[in-house]
Amino acid sequence: MASMRDIKRRKESIQSTGQITKAMKLVSTVKLQKAKGRAENTKAYFNHMYAAVNSILAKAEGISHPYLEEGKSPKKAVIVVTSNRGLAGGYNSNVVKLLTKGDFKKEDVVVYAVGRKGRETLERMGYEIKEDFSEVMNGPLFADAVDIGKTVLEAFAREEVGEIYLAYTVFKNTVTHIPTLLRLLPVDKDAVPQEEEDSGSHAVMNFEPEEEEALPVIILKYINSLVFGALIEAVAAENGARMQAMDNATNNAEEMISSLSLMYNRARQSSITQELTEIVAGASAID
């Protein structure tokens, strides 16, 4: 059995750690409330933009445009959205697994990293990091999404990449966060919203001006909106994951402190019993 001094030191160390995790949980809770409101306000636009563009292109007939066709390059650009800080449970690793455990070959993936944790992990694993936008996660703005969207679209236009994907975490609620890999380009014309399929709406889409002028503008707005929505949801999911992780850590610390208190009391009782035994034995020897 460990000595009373060792148990006491261990208990004090865990108490100090527990105070830190409790404080971090409170900070994450406050940040989550702000991020949650922003994510909920953005989600409707994010979802409707994705559905609207896919619906427009599904109804458009005979259109030939680079944004709708597979690129010549086998490379896949993946915008990977993670956090700049750790201590968030499996939040970052779950996003990374979308690439490492998925169907993509490492040599075909070009990473546009948004978040240091994802970038560092993928870099260690040998993935190509094309651009690093990690500072964006300190406070995402629409202008940041425009910069990211412009960068990947230029790579697509130069045929450096043939497909563009977005890897991020969907914020469903405070305790549920879903790692998601979303294909941005080429736009999937078969992804028609289910409610439109059910309603039988198959009217042909006409463009004004012509599709050659309209599509670049629509796709640019589409990419920027989806990237911005992903950034906002990722911030909320990160704080939710960190709040849960710190709550679990605090509970574990309390359980360990309770266990160590029991061990300390047993060791103290054993020490007292031993001292009494020695005193009685000494008194008996004198007699």
Salt bridges, closest charged atoms under 4 A:
GLU70 OE2 - ARG183 NH1 3.51
GLU120 OE2 - ARG119 NH2 3.67
ASP132 OD2 - ARG119 NH1 2.57
GLU160 OE2 - ARG158 NE 2.76
GLU163 OE2 - LYS76 NZ 3.79
GLU163 OE1 - ARG183 NH1 3.80
GLU196 OE1 - LYS59 NZ 3.30
GLU233 OE1 - LYS43 NZ 3.06
GLU238 OE2 - ARG242 NH1 2.99
ASP247 OD1 - LYS25 NZ 2.91
